[in-house]
Amino acid sequence: MARRLSLARTQPRRRVAPAAAPAPWWRDAVVYQVYLRSFADSDGDGIGDLRGLRQRLPYLSWLGVGAVWINPHYPSGGADGGYDVVDYRAVDPDYGDVSDLEALVDDARRLGLKVVLDVVPNHTSDQHPWFQAALADPDSPEAARYHFAPASEEPPNNWRSLFGGPAWSRTPDGRWYLHLFAPEQPDLNWRDPVVAEDFERTLRFWLDRGVSGFRVDVAYGLYKDAGLRDNPGSYSPTLFGHGPEQAMTWNQPEVHDVWRRWRSICDEYPDTMLVGEVCLADLEQVALYSRPDELHQSLSFRLLKSPWAVAPFAEAISSALDAYGRVGAPVSWVLGNHDKERQVTRFGGGEVGTARARAAALLTLALPGSAYLYAGDELGLPQAHVPDEAKKDPIFHRSGGARAGRDGCRVPMPWNPTEGVGFSPEGAAEPWLPIPADWGRYAVSVQTGQGGSTLTLHRRALALRKAHPAFASGSATVTTRGDVLTIRSVGGGEAVRCVVNMGSETVLAGCPGQVLLASTAAVRRSGGTVALPPDSAVWVLED
């Protein structure tokens, strides 16, 4: 014993480096977006609700996602799918009550899932108490919380609504008020400090109930030109979002101070995050919203809006990696959401669209950063046909039917192949949007037992993404050759590749290593070469 002690004293003390703190969960999370009204109806009224989502949480855990983002659950005027909010610190009775949301958060936590809420700070409902008070009395304090202009023959400026028509409507007494969306969604005036103070109370209200953060609607909005000057161009956003032609309505410099204040609030609550919807054409500007002292993330919509071809996809990925890398933020990749046509249809429909959507899923989940998965995309849902008389979207109605609107990507989720697809209990009311007759073929229960189903592909991809950290947290390089796009990621002591054939002919790609997953069984391996049929993708772990 003495000898051992003596030897121990003569040995230099070994310094053990402290274990590196784990990266915040949101940097590489897969976030599952739930359009609450369409996910699961627990009480038979034809409308999805919080209890329905709570009952389906085990499915999300089984699928392998890390968080669930819920589209607005607040009491609403019903003009825009919940994005016209009446009360920010309550739950719409259609969905339940605050206790239901608290129970959802608790159940999610036990399953290892985070809950992210939608918050809508750019505008309220016209039924909001503030706006009602402003209508009743032009000199009320509430009137200063919106953008009003005196009565006149013409609107105050040339600003246009994103939903069609002028961005100004009249009040009964002849004044004009601003709404960059529907008339039922008057824009708030963030130059009034009461607005900021009230939203900070809203954040704390929900954070105190255990939510893990917020997706911020129209995060590039809020502030408008103080002088209400005309926009220099007509309303004509580019493919990727708003640009200089909308200089007076979007992306005002003052908005960044809001996110700095919100970030400081979230910093008081461990493990919480803010992710912003920022629809700007300039990706460098989008990335600025996720600087270290602002939002944790700002969504990258380039892939969501790019046609199926190597050049636009490669540009979308490379430019995002570069822009976000310059501010030290991870990219938040989006391939589908509640505002855009389902990707199966967007990529051509039928077998071709399905093959491309499967390949695109592997591509997106292979990219470093976080990924946002819209409910139903893991099932390969196409855009549903909704008859005109059943449509609810204000885009369709305000355009006089010229624009189809977004109802087709919001049709209820199919859970089983029975009549009603398991969305509601047996004998329930008609669903809020009609369900296509063939919807059951895509049902969760149908695809669960199919080895080659789109659902199975997503579940395997999510498991492999966790098992191989190079995918989500590595450093990536993008290369192209003809119709082949390759993403090579290095991290965690390994290198992985995602190779995608976006052309119309089978190609041979040199990929030495182990094939982890392919988007189709038609992918063939021979030695160090992989034969990729058209519209397919493969994941390879390098030797």
C-alpha positions as CSV (number, residue, x, y, z in Angstrom):
1,M,0.0,0.0,0.0
2,A,2.8,2.4,0.9
3,R,4.5,1.8,-2.4
4,R,1.4,2.5,-4.3
5,L,1.0,5.8,-2.5
6,S,4.6,6.7,-3.2
7,L,4.3,6.0,-6.9
8,A,1.1,8.0,-7.0
9,R,2.9,11.0,-5.5
10,T,5.7,10.8,-8.1
11,Q,3.4,10.7,-11.1
12,P,2.4,14.1,-12.6
13,R,-1.2,14.9,-12.1
14,R,-3.2,14.3,-15.2
15,R,-5.5,17.1,-16.2
16,V,-8.9,16.0,-17.4
17,A,-10.5,18.4,-19.7
18,P,-14.1,19.2,-18.7
19,A,-16.7,17.5,-20.9
20,A,-17.9,19.7,-23.7
21,A,-21.4,21.0,-23.0
22,P,-23.9,19.4,-25.4
23,A,-25.1,21.6,-28.2
24,P,-28.5,23.2,-27.7
25,W,-31.3,20.9,-28.9
26,W,-32.6,23.4,-31.5
27,R,-29.3,23.5,-33.5
28,D,-29.9,20.1,-35.1
29,A,-33.5,19.2,-34.1
30,V,-36.1,17.8,-36.5
31,V,-39.2,19.9,-35.7
32,Y,-42.6,18.4,-36.7
33,Q,-45.2,21.1,-37.7
34,V,-48.8,20.4,-36.7
35,Y,-51.6,22.3,-38.3
36,L,-53.7,21.7,-35.2
37,R,-57.1,22.0,-36.9
38,S,-56.2,19.1,-39.2
39,F,-54.2,16.7,-37.1
40,A,-56.5,14.8,-34.8
41,D,-60.0,15.5,-33.6
42,S,-60.7,14.0,-30.1
43,D,-64.3,15.2,-29.5
44,G,-66.0,14.6,-32.8
45,D,-66.7,18.1,-33.9
46,G,-64.7,17.8,-37.1
47,I,-61.9,20.0,-35.9
48,G,-58.5,18.9,-34.6
49,D,-57.7,19.8,-31.1
50,L,-55.0,19.7,-28.3
51,R,-56.4,16.5,-26.8
52,G,-56.2,14.8,-30.2
53,L,-52.6,15.9,-30.6
54,R,-51.9,14.7,-27.1
55,Q,-53.3,11.3,-28.0
56,R,-51.0,11.1,-31.0
57,L,-47.8,12.2,-29.3
58,P,-46.6,8.5,-29.1
59,Y,-46.7,8.5,-32.9
60,L,-44.3,11.5,-33.1
61,S,-42.0,9.8,-30.5
62,W,-42.1,6.6,-32.6
63,L,-41.4,8.5,-35.8
64,G,-38.3,10.0,-34.2
65,V,-38.7,13.8,-34.3
66,G,-37.4,16.0,-31.5
67,A,-40.0,18.7,-31.2
68,V,-43.5,19.7,-32.3
69,W,-44.5,23.1,-33.5
70,I,-48.2,23.9,-33.2
71,N,-49.9,26.4,-35.5
72,P,-51.9,29.1,-33.7
73,H,-54.1,27.7,-30.9
74,Y,-55.5,31.1,-29.7
75,P,-59.0,32.3,-29.8
76,S,-59.4,33.7,-33.3
77,G,-61.8,35.6,-35.5
78,G,-61.5,32.7,-38.0
79,A,-60.5,34.8,-41.0
80,D,-57.1,33.2,-41.6
81,G,-56.8,29.8,-40.0
82,G,-55.9,31.1,-36.6
83,Y,-53.5,33.8,-37.6
84,D,-56.1,36.5,-36.7
85,V,-55.7,36.3,-32.9
86,V,-58.3,37.7,-30.4
87,D,-56.5,36.7,-27.2
88,Y,-52.8,35.7,-27.0
89,R,-52.9,34.2,-23.6
90,A,-55.8,31.8,-24.0
91,V,-56.8,28.7,-26.0
92,D,-59.6,28.7,-28.6
93,P,-62.5,26.6,-27.3
94,D,-62.4,24.6,-30.5
95,Y,-59.0,23.3,-29.4
96,G,-59.5,23.0,-25.6
97,D,-58.2,25.2,-22.8
98,V,-55.0,26.2,-21.2
99,S,-55.0,23.1,-19.0
100,D,-55.1,21.0,-22.2
101,L,-52.0,22.7,-23.5
102,E,-50.2,22.3,-20.1
103,A,-51.1,18.6,-20.2
104,L,-49.7,18.4,-23.7
105,V,-46.4,19.9,-22.7
106,D,-46.1,17.5,-19.8
107,D,-46.9,14.4,-21.9
108,A,-44.5,15.6,-24.6
109,R,-41.7,16.1,-22.0
110,R,-42.1,12.5,-20.8
111,L,-41.7,11.3,-24.3
112,G,-38.6,13.4,-24.9
113,L,-40.4,15.9,-27.1
114,K,-40.3,19.7,-27.0
115,V,-43.4,21.9,-27.7
116,V,-43.0,25.1,-29.8
117,L,-45.9,27.5,-30.1
118,D,-46.8,29.9,-32.9
119,V,-46.9,33.6,-32.0
120,V,-48.3,36.3,-34.3
121,P,-46.9,39.7,-33.4
122,N,-47.5,41.6,-36.7
123,H,-51.3,41.8,-36.5
124,T,-54.3,40.9,-34.4
125,S,-57.8,40.0,-35.3
126,D,-60.3,42.8,-35.9
127,Q,-62.2,41.2,-33.0
128,H,-59.3,41.9,-30.6
129,P,-60.4,44.2,-27.7
130,W,-57.8,46.7,-28.7
131,F,-59.1,47.1,-32.3
132,Q,-62.7,47.2,-31.1
133,A,-61.8,50.0,-28.8
134,A,-60.0,51.8,-31.5
135,L,-63.0,51.6,-33.8
136,A,-65.3,53.0,-31.1
137,D,-63.0,55.9,-30.3
138,P,-60.4,57.4,-32.6
139,D,-58.8,59.2,-29.7
140,S,-58.5,56.1,-27.5
141,P,-55.1,54.8,-26.4
142,E,-55.8,51.6,-28.3
143,A,-56.1,53.5,-31.6
144,A,-52.4,54.3,-31.3
145,R,-51.6,50.6,-31.3
146,Y,-52.6,50.2,-35.0
147,H,-52.0,52.2,-38.2
148,F,-54.8,54.5,-38.9
149,A,-55.0,57.3,-41.4
150,P,-57.6,60.1,-41.7
151,A,-60.6,59.9,-44.0
152,S,-59.8,60.7,-47.6
153,E,-60.8,59.7,-51.1
154,E,-57.8,57.4,-51.7
155,P,-55.7,55.1,-49.4
156,P,-52.8,56.8,-47.8
157,N,-50.2,55.0,-50.0
158,N,-49.7,52.3,-52.6
159,W,-49.1,49.4,-50.2
160,R,-50.7,46.1,-51.2
161,S,-52.1,43.2,-49.2
162,L,-50.3,39.8,-49.6
163,F,-53.8,38.3,-49.9
164,G,-54.8,40.6,-52.8
165,G,-56.0,44.2,-53.2
166,P,-55.0,47.3,-51.3
167,A,-53.5,47.0,-47.8
168,W,-55.9,49.7,-46.5
169,S,-59.6,49.4,-45.6
170,R,-62.1,51.9,-44.2
171,T,-63.6,52.0,-40.8
172,P,-67.3,52.9,-40.4
173,D,-66.3,56.5,-39.7
174,G,-64.3,56.8,-42.9
175,R,-60.8,56.3,-41.5
176,W,-58.3,54.0,-43.2
177,Y,-56.5,51.2,-41.3
178,L,-53.6,49.1,-42.5
179,H,-53.7,45.3,-43.0
180,L,-50.9,43.7,-44.9
181,F,-52.9,40.5,-44.9
182,A,-56.7,40.2,-44.7
183,P,-58.9,43.1,-43.7
184,E,-59.7,41.1,-40.6
185,Q,-56.0,41.2,-39.6
186,P,-55.2,44.9,-38.8
187,D,-51.4,45.5,-38.4
188,L,-50.1,46.5,-35.0
189,N,-48.1,49.7,-34.6
190,W,-44.9,48.5,-32.9
191,R,-43.8,52.1,-32.3
192,D,-46.3,52.2,-29.4
193,P,-44.4,50.7,-26.4
194,V,-47.6,49.1,-25.0
195,V,-47.5,46.7,-27.9
196,A,-44.0,45.5,-27.0
197,E,-44.8,45.2,-23.3
198,D,-47.9,43.1,-23.9
199,F,-46.1,40.6,-26.1
200,E,-43.4,40.2,-23.5
201,R,-46.1,39.3,-21.1
202,T,-47.4,36.8,-23.6
203,L,-44.0,35.1,-24.0
204,R,-43.6,34.7,-20.3
205,F,-47.2,33.4,-19.9
206,W,-46.4,30.5,-22.1
207,L,-42.8,30.0,-21.1
208,D,-44.0,29.7,-17.5
209,R,-46.2,26.8,-18.7
210,G,-43.2,24.9,-19.9
211,V,-43.2,25.4,-23.7
212,S,-39.8,25.3,-25.3
213,G,-40.1,28.3,-27.6
214,F,-41.9,30.1,-30.4
215,R,-42.1,30.1,-34.1
216,V,-42.6,33.9,-34.9
217,D,-45.0,34.6,-37.7
218,V,-43.9,37.4,-40.1
219,A,-40.8,38.1,-38.1
220,Y,-39.6,40.4,-40.9
221,G,-42.6,42.6,-40.4
222,L,-43.8,44.5,-37.3
223,Y,-42.3,47.9,-38.1
224,K,-43.4,49.9,-41.2
225,D,-42.0,53.1,-42.6
226,A,-42.8,55.8,-40.1
227,G,-43.9,58.2,-42.8
228,L,-46.1,55.7,-44.6
229,R,-44.2,56.5,-47.9
230,D,-45.1,54.7,-51.1
231,N,-43.3,51.5,-51.9
232,P,-40.9,52.1,-54.8
233,G,-42.3,49.2,-56.8
234,S,-45.5,47.3,-57.3
235,Y,-46.3,44.2,-55.2
236,S,-44.2,41.7,-57.1
237,P,-42.1,39.5,-54.7
238,T,-39.4,37.4,-56.3
239,L,-39.5,33.6,-56.1
240,F,-37.7,33.7,-52.8
241,G,-39.5,36.6,-51.0
242,H,-39.7,40.3,-50.7
243,G,-37.1,42.7,-51.9
244,P,-36.5,46.4,-52.5
245,E,-39.9,46.8,-54.2
246,Q,-41.4,46.4,-50.7
247,A,-38.9,48.6,-48.9
248,M,-41.4,50.5,-46.8
249,T,-43.4,47.6,-45.5
250,W,-40.9,44.9,-44.6
251,N,-37.5,44.4,-42.9
252,Q,-37.3,47.8,-41.2
253,P,-34.1,48.1,-39.1
254,E,-36.0,48.6,-35.8
255,V,-37.4,45.1,-35.9
256,H,-34.1,43.6,-34.8
257,D,-34.3,45.4,-31.5
258,V,-37.5,43.4,-30.8
259,W,-35.7,40.1,-31.3
260,R,-32.9,41.2,-29.0
261,R,-35.4,41.8,-26.3
262,W,-37.2,38.5,-26.9
263,R,-33.9,36.7,-26.9
264,S,-33.1,38.1,-23.5
265,I,-36.4,36.8,-22.2
266,C,-35.8,33.3,-23.6
267,D,-32.4,33.3,-22.1
268,E,-34.1,33.4,-18.7
269,Y,-35.7,30.1,-19.5
270,P,-33.3,27.2,-20.1
271,D,-33.5,25.2,-23.4
272,T,-35.9,27.6,-25.1
273,M,-35.7,29.0,-28.6
274,L,-37.2,31.4,-31.2
275,V,-37.4,30.6,-34.8
276,G,-38.6,33.3,-37.2
277,E,-40.5,33.3,-40.5
278,V,-38.5,35.6,-42.6
279,C,-39.6,35.7,-46.3
280,L,-37.0,38.0,-47.9
281,A,-35.3,37.6,-51.2
282,D,-31.9,38.4,-49.9
283,L,-30.7,35.4,-47.9
284,E,-28.0,37.5,-46.3
285,Q,-30.7,39.6,-44.8
286,V,-32.6,36.5,-43.6
287,A,-29.6,35.2,-41.8
288,L,-29.1,38.5,-39.9
289,Y,-32.3,37.6,-38.0
290,S,-30.4,34.7,-36.4
291,R,-27.4,36.6,-35.1
292,P,-26.2,35.5,-31.7
293,D,-28.2,38.1,-29.8
294,E,-31.4,37.8,-31.9
295,L,-33.6,34.9,-32.9
296,H,-32.1,31.5,-32.5
297,Q,-33.1,30.5,-36.0
298,S,-34.6,32.1,-39.1
299,L,-36.3,29.6,-41.5
300,S,-34.6,29.0,-44.9
301,F,-37.3,28.7,-47.5
302,R,-35.1,28.3,-50.6
303,L,-35.7,24.5,-51.0
304,L,-39.4,25.0,-50.4
305,K,-39.5,27.3,-53.4
306,S,-36.9,25.8,-55.7
307,P,-37.8,23.7,-58.8
308,W,-36.5,20.1,-59.0
309,A,-33.1,20.5,-60.7
310,V,-29.5,20.4,-59.6
311,A,-28.6,24.0,-60.1
312,P,-31.4,25.6,-58.0
313,F,-31.0,23.1,-55.2
314,A,-27.3,23.4,-55.1
315,E,-27.5,27.2,-55.0
316,A,-30.2,27.0,-52.3
317,I,-28.0,24.8,-50.1
318,S,-24.7,26.5,-50.7
319,S,-26.0,30.1,-50.3
320,A,-27.8,29.2,-47.0
321,L,-24.7,27.4,-45.6
322,D,-22.6,30.5,-46.4
323,A,-25.1,33.2,-45.2
324,Y,-26.0,31.5,-41.9
325,G,-22.4,30.5,-41.4
326,R,-21.3,34.1,-41.4
327,V,-23.4,34.8,-38.4
328,G,-22.7,31.5,-36.6
329,A,-26.2,30.2,-36.9
330,P,-27.4,26.8,-38.0
331,V,-29.6,26.6,-41.1
332,S,-33.3,25.7,-40.5
333,W,-34.3,23.8,-43.6
334,V,-37.9,23.8,-44.8
335,L,-39.2,21.6,-47.6
336,G,-43.0,21.9,-46.9
337,N,-45.4,23.8,-44.7
338,H,-49.0,24.9,-44.3
339,D,-48.7,27.7,-46.8
340,K,-47.3,25.9,-49.9
341,E,-48.4,23.1,-52.2
342,R,-47.5,19.6,-51.0
343,Q,-44.1,18.6,-52.4
344,V,-45.4,15.5,-54.1
345,T,-47.6,17.7,-56.3
346,R,-45.0,20.5,-56.5
347,F,-42.4,18.1,-57.8
348,G,-44.7,16.7,-60.6
349,G,-47.3,14.6,-59.0
350,G,-48.0,10.9,-59.2
351,E,-45.1,8.4,-59.2
352,V,-42.6,11.0,-60.3
353,G,-43.6,13.5,-57.7
354,T,-43.5,10.8,-55.0
355,A,-40.0,9.6,-56.0
356,R,-38.7,13.2,-56.0
357,A,-40.3,14.0,-52.6
358,R,-38.7,10.8,-51.1
359,A,-35.3,11.8,-52.5
360,A,-35.7,15.4,-51.3
361,A,-36.6,14.1,-47.8
362,L,-33.2,12.3,-47.6
363,L,-31.4,15.3,-49.0
364,T,-33.0,17.7,-46.4
365,L,-32.4,15.3,-43.5
366,A,-28.8,14.9,-44.5
367,L,-28.0,18.7,-44.3
368,P,-26.4,20.2,-41.2
369,G,-28.7,22.2,-39.0
370,S,-32.3,21.6,-38.1
371,A,-35.1,20.4,-40.3
372,Y,-38.8,21.3,-40.2
373,L,-41.1,18.5,-41.3
374,Y,-44.8,19.3,-42.1
375,A,-47.4,16.9,-40.8
376,G,-48.4,14.5,-43.6
377,D,-45.2,15.0,-45.7
378,E,-43.8,11.8,-44.0
379,L,-46.8,10.0,-45.5
380,G,-46.1,11.3,-49.1
381,L,-49.5,13.2,-49.2
382,P,-50.2,15.0,-52.4
383,Q,-52.0,18.3,-52.6
384,A,-55.7,17.5,-52.0
385,H,-58.4,18.7,-54.2
386,V,-60.8,20.9,-52.3
387,P,-64.0,22.0,-54.1
388,D,-64.4,25.7,-54.4
389,E,-67.5,25.8,-52.3
390,A,-65.6,24.1,-49.4
391,K,-62.6,26.4,-49.4
392,K,-61.9,28.5,-46.4
393,D,-58.6,30.3,-47.3
394,P,-59.0,34.1,-47.7
395,I,-56.4,34.0,-50.5
396,F,-58.9,32.1,-52.7
397,H,-61.8,34.4,-51.8
398,R,-60.0,37.7,-52.0
399,S,-58.6,36.9,-55.4
400,G,-62.0,36.0,-56.7
401,G,-60.8,32.4,-57.2
402,A,-57.8,33.4,-59.3
403,R,-55.5,31.9,-56.7
404,A,-56.2,28.4,-55.4
405,G,-55.3,29.1,-51.8
406,R,-53.8,26.9,-49.2
407,D,-56.7,24.5,-48.3
408,G,-55.2,21.7,-50.3
409,C,-52.3,21.2,-48.0
410,R,-54.4,21.6,-44.9
411,V,-56.8,18.7,-45.4
412,P,-57.0,16.4,-42.2
413,M,-54.3,13.8,-41.5
414,P,-55.2,10.2,-42.5
415,W,-54.6,7.7,-39.6
416,N,-56.3,4.6,-40.9
417,P,-58.1,3.5,-44.0
418,T,-61.6,3.6,-42.6
419,E,-64.3,6.1,-43.6
420,G,-63.1,9.4,-42.1
421,V,-59.5,8.1,-42.0
422,G,-59.4,8.0,-38.2
423,F,-59.2,11.8,-38.0
424,S,-62.3,12.0,-35.8
425,P,-64.1,9.5,-33.5
426,E,-66.7,7.3,-35.2
427,G,-70.0,9.1,-35.8
428,A,-68.4,12.5,-35.7
429,A,-69.4,15.6,-37.5
430,E,-68.1,16.3,-41.0
431,P,-64.5,17.4,-40.9
432,W,-63.8,21.1,-41.3
433,L,-62.3,20.5,-44.8
434,P,-63.5,17.6,-47.0
435,I,-61.3,14.5,-47.0
436,P,-60.6,13.0,-50.5
437,A,-62.1,9.6,-51.2
438,D,-58.7,7.9,-51.6
439,W,-57.0,9.5,-48.6
440,G,-57.0,6.2,-46.6
441,R,-54.3,4.8,-48.9
442,Y,-51.8,7.1,-47.3
443,A,-52.9,6.4,-43.7
444,V,-50.3,5.9,-41.0
445,S,-51.7,2.4,-40.1
446,V,-51.4,1.3,-43.7
447,Q,-47.8,2.5,-44.2
448,T,-46.5,1.4,-40.8
449,G,-46.2,-2.2,-41.9
450,Q,-44.8,-1.5,-45.3
451,G,-41.0,-1.7,-45.5
452,G,-40.9,0.5,-48.6
453,S,-43.5,3.1,-47.6
454,T,-42.7,6.8,-47.4
455,L,-43.4,6.7,-43.7
456,T,-40.9,3.9,-43.1
457,L,-38.3,5.8,-45.1
458,H,-38.7,8.9,-42.9
459,R,-38.6,6.8,-39.7
460,R,-35.4,5.1,-40.8
461,A,-33.8,8.4,-42.0
462,L,-34.6,10.0,-38.6
463,A,-33.0,7.1,-36.7
464,L,-29.9,7.2,-38.9
465,R,-29.6,10.9,-38.5
466,K,-29.4,10.5,-34.8
467,A,-26.9,7.7,-35.0
468,H,-24.6,9.5,-37.4
469,P,-24.0,13.1,-36.1
470,A,-22.1,14.1,-39.2
471,F,-25.4,14.5,-40.9
472,A,-26.9,17.1,-38.6
473,S,-23.9,18.7,-36.9
474,G,-21.1,18.2,-39.3
475,S,-19.6,20.6,-41.8
476,A,-20.9,20.1,-45.4
477,T,-19.6,20.6,-48.9
478,V,-21.8,20.7,-52.0
479,T,-20.7,19.4,-55.3
480,T,-22.5,18.8,-58.6
481,R,-21.8,16.8,-61.7
482,G,-24.3,16.8,-64.4
483,D,-27.7,15.9,-62.9
484,V,-26.1,14.6,-59.7
485,L,-26.0,16.6,-56.5
486,T,-23.7,15.4,-53.6
487,I,-23.6,16.6,-50.0
488,R,-20.6,15.4,-48.1
489,S,-20.7,16.0,-44.4
490,V,-17.8,15.5,-41.9
491,G,-18.2,15.4,-38.1
492,G,-18.0,13.1,-35.1
493,G,-15.1,11.2,-36.6
494,E,-16.9,10.1,-39.7
495,A,-17.9,11.3,-43.2
496,V,-21.2,10.7,-44.8
497,R,-22.6,11.5,-48.3
498,C,-26.0,12.1,-49.6
499,V,-26.0,11.6,-53.4
500,V,-29.1,12.6,-55.4
501,N,-29.8,11.9,-59.1
502,M,-32.1,14.7,-60.2
503,G,-32.0,13.7,-63.9
504,S,-34.0,11.5,-66.2
505,E,-31.4,8.7,-66.7
506,T,-29.8,6.2,-64.4
507,V,-26.3,7.4,-63.3
508,L,-23.3,5.6,-61.8
509,A,-21.8,7.4,-58.8
510,G,-18.6,6.4,-57.1
511,C,-19.5,6.0,-53.4
512,P,-17.0,3.8,-51.5
513,G,-18.4,2.8,-48.2
514,Q,-21.6,1.4,-46.6
515,V,-25.0,2.3,-48.0
516,L,-27.1,3.4,-45.0
517,L,-30.4,4.2,-46.8
518,A,-31.8,4.7,-50.2
519,S,-35.0,6.5,-51.3
520,T,-35.9,3.5,-53.5
521,A,-35.1,-0.2,-53.6
522,A,-34.1,0.3,-57.2
523,V,-30.8,1.8,-56.1
524,R,-28.1,-0.8,-56.7
525,R,-24.6,-1.2,-55.3
526,S,-21.7,-2.8,-57.1
527,G,-18.3,-2.5,-55.5
528,G,-17.6,1.1,-54.9
529,T,-20.2,2.3,-57.4
530,V,-23.9,3.0,-56.8
531,A,-26.4,2.9,-59.7
532,L,-29.0,5.7,-59.0
533,P,-32.2,5.7,-61.0
534,P,-33.8,9.0,-61.9
535,D,-35.2,11.0,-59.0
536,S,-33.5,8.9,-56.3
537,A,-31.1,9.5,-53.4
538,V,-28.7,7.4,-51.3
539,W,-26.9,7.9,-48.0
540,V,-23.4,6.4,-47.8
541,L,-21.1,6.1,-44.8
542,E,-17.5,6.4,-46.1
543,D,-15.0,3.8,-45.2
